[in-house]
Amino acid sequence: MHSFDFGSKKIVFTLLYTKRKTLGITVNPDMDIIVKAPEESSLELIEKKLRKRAAWIIKQQNFFLTFHPKPNDKKFVSGESHFYLGKQYRIEIIHDKKNEVHYKGRYIQVNTNNRNNVKELLNDWYRLKAKEKFEAIAEPLIERFKKYNVEPTGIYIQEMKTRWGSCTPNGKIILNPELIKTPKGCIEYVIIHELCHLVHHSHNQKFMDLQAKESPLWERWKKKLEQFG
């Protein structure tokens, strides 16, 4: 692990020496920076080259930041504001023998006989809604991408601390249930982003061109996602 300062930002990178002839820089979705350098390269020369690419590195990290949900600091009490599909609702805790959640008007009502269960009940409800809505939103998008001879092996829900979505090597698209709190356009953007990975695995220019073609307003939804929460 090495680092250098670029303006007010510290750039930390993992350095790997290989038999390659040129320097390779990769910024992965977790925003880690991997540098592969020829075996004879000096650290001074490597850092010099990285400084020239520092603006690009930071741009890539900011791009991936889109897929990093913000920490949840909710208290899960009556009157507190919570999101569902981009709209704000206030939760209303109702003392009841039943344990169930549903939304009515501008409220998400949580019926329970134990207030300590509110967070768990609400999160379970979000996961249920996520499975239902994500599959419905993804279906026409998956059909659209068949013209590229690709199709995911499935849509899966999984809690992720640092990503909104991901695509595995065997074609599984994994979505963070927290995404159900964002507008439909944001959900479509994330799904299209992952579908594009079935065609182009890295974030190269071909990937960006395909994303722009299939989601012309992707920058707007990306910005929404960045600001969300």
N, C-alpha and C positions, 0 to 999 in steps of 0.2 A: 504494500500500500504506500502510495506517495501522494503528495499534494503540492499545490502552488496557489498563490493569490492572484486573482484577476480582478482588478478594481476592488470592490468591497466583498467579492465572493471568493470563497475558498473552493477550489476544484480538487476533489479527491479521486484518485484513480488506482486501479489495480494493474500492475505492470507484469506482463508475461513475455519472456524472451523465447523466440521461436526461430526456426530456420527460414522464415520468410525473408524476402528481400526489401520489403517496404513496410512502413509503419501503418498499422491498422487501428482505427478507433471505433469502438462500439458503445452506444448508450442504450442500455436495455430498459424495458418498461418499468423496472423498479428504480430507475434513474442512476443505477450504478454505471461507472465508466470503466470499460475494459480496454487496455492498450496492449497490442501485440507488436513487439519490436524485434528487428533483426538482432541476433546474438551479440554482435560486436558494437551495438549502439551504446553511446554513453548517456547517462541520465540527463546531463546538461543538454545534449542535442535533442533528446526526446521531449524534454520540457519546453524547449525552444519551439519545436514543431507543434506541440499542444497549445501553446500560447497563440499561435497563428490560427488555430481552429477553435479557440475558446468560445468565441461568439456563437459558432455553430453548435458546440457542445451544450451551452446554456439554452439555446433555442430548442434543442432536442429534449432536454430535461423539462423545460416548460411545456413542451408538447405532451409529454407523458404525464405531467402533473394534472392534466385534464382527467385522467383516469384514477386519481387519488381522492377518494371521498374524504370530506372533512370530519374531524372527530365529533362524536355525538355526546353532547353534554346535557341532554334532556333530563328532567327530574320526574317526568311522568306523573304529573298532578293535574287536577281539573283546571281547565282554563288555559293550559299550556298549548302553544301553537305547534302543530305537526303538519308535514306535507304529505300529499298523496297525488301522484300524477301532476305535480307542479302547482297544485292549489293548496292553500293553507286551510287547515281545519283546526278547531280547538277540541281537545279531548274532554270528554265528560265522563267521569267515573260514577257509575250507578251501583249502589249496593244491591246485590241480587244473589239468589242461590245459584243461578247459572253463571258459567264462565263463557262469555261470548263477546265478539266485537263486530260492530257494523257502523256504517256512516249514514247520517241522516241530516240533510240540509248542510249546514256549515260545521257540523260536529261529527267527530268520531266517538261513538259511545262504547265504553268498555264496561260491561256488566261483570261484576265479580263480588264474591263475599270476602275477598282478601286483597287489600290495596297493594300488598307486596307483590302480587301477581301481575300488576298492570303492565309492566315493561315486557314480561315474557308473553303475555297474551297479545299485546300490540305487535310485537315482533313476529309472532307466529302468524298473525293476520296479514302482516306485510308480506311474509314469505308465501302465503297462500295466494294472495293477490298477484305477487310477482310471477309465480308459476303460471297462473291463468292468463295474465296480460302479456307477458313476454312471448309466450307461445303464439298468441293471437297476432301480436305485432310482427313477430318474426316470419310467420307463414308466408305472406305475400312477398317479403323481401328475399326469402330463400328461393321462392319460385322464380323471382327476377334474376337471381344469380345463376340459375341453371343454364343460362345461355353461355356461361363461361365454363361449363362442364364441371362445376363444383357444387357440392351440397354437404352441409355439416352432418356429422353422425348423430347429432342431438343438441338440444338446448338444455343447459343445466344451471341450477341455482346454487351458488356457493358464496358464503361470506368471505370477503377479501378486504384486508385492511388497507391495501395500497393500490387497488385497481377497481375500475368499474366493470371491466370485462377482460376476457382473454380467450385465446384460441390455442388449443393443444395441437401437437404434431399429428395426432390421428383424427383431427377434424372436429373435436368437441368444442362448442362455443359455451363458455362459462360466464354467467352474468351475476353481478353482485345484487342481492335482494334490495340493497339500499337504493338502487337505481329506480325502483318503483315510486320513489318520492319525487322524482324529477319529471318534467314535462314529456309527453309522448315523443316529441321531436328529438329530445336528448336520448331516449331509449332507442329510437330508430337509428340515430347517428352511431351509437355504440355498437349496435348489431351490424350495421353496414360496415363499420370499421373492421370488425372481426371477420365478416364475410370476405372482405377484401384480402384478408390474410390467407384465405384459402386459395387465392389466385396468386398473390405475391407475398411471400413470407416476411420480407423485411420492409422497412419504411423507405423504400427507394422512390425515385421519381415516378416509376410506373405505378407503384402503389398509390401515391398521392394523386396522380392523374385519374386513376380508377375511382378513388374515393370522391373526387370532385365531380366526376361524371355521374355516379350513382347517388350522390348526396350533394347537390349544388349549393345548399345552404349549410354545409357542414361547419363552416367557421362560426356561423351564428350560434349553432347548437353547442359547439365546443366552448364558446364563450359563456353560454348559459350554464353549462356544466361546471365550468371553472368558478363561476360566481355563486353556484347553488349552495344553499345552507348557510 
